[in-house]
Structures are given as C-alpha cells and as structure tokens.
Amino acid sequence: MKHPVMSTETKPFFSEPSNPQQIGWEMASEVASRLLIWMADGRTLNERGLRTSVALYCIRPDLVEGVTLEQIGTLAGCSRQAVHKLANSFRQTTGMQP
C-alpha cells in the first residue's frame, strides 16, 4: 500500500483517562511485575530467597524484624559486599532511594 490511510478521528490532546481505576490497576501491576521479576532473577531457590529478603529490607524493613543486610548475608552465606551490591541493584531497578 503506497499511501496508508490515516485515522480521521480527533482526540483531545489533554484528556482524562477513561477509567482511572483501570489505569491505577495497570500501574500497580507494572510495579508488582518488576518486583517479582527482580526477585525471580535468582538462579536457585536460595538466591531467590535472598533477593526476596533484600527486597523486603529495602521496601519494609519492619517485615524482616530489624535484621540488617549484613545479617541477611550471613544467613544466606554471602559476603556483606554481595548483599549490599544486591540491595543497590534492587534500588536501581525499582528507582527506590534508601
């Protein structure tokens, strides 16, 4: 087709979302998906558990009952540097600041 037909519908440039609740669910789904993908990126079940613990520490430290990143690393058999690097990766991936 040499000359594609363009749509003749006019939509206002600044328009309200047709369904704000749906937009909210889509945004929440995107956030949850990114979080789950980051946690599941571990190769083993232990690595996924470590990633989940680090995510909880970064998002809601009260849910890990005040355990530090160093303690999480010790329990997982990782160095302090490895756990801090993982926390930095989480923060960069999600855009969360400490």
Secondary structure as GFF3:
##gff-version 3
##sequence-region A 1 98
A	DSSP	alpha_helix	20	40	.	.	.	ID=ss1
A	DSSP	alpha_helix	45	59	.	.	.	ID=ss2
A	DSSP	three_ten_helix	61	64	.	.	.	ID=ss3
A	DSSP	alpha_helix	69	76	.	.	.	ID=ss4
A	DSSP	alpha_helix	80	94	.	.	.	ID=ss5
###
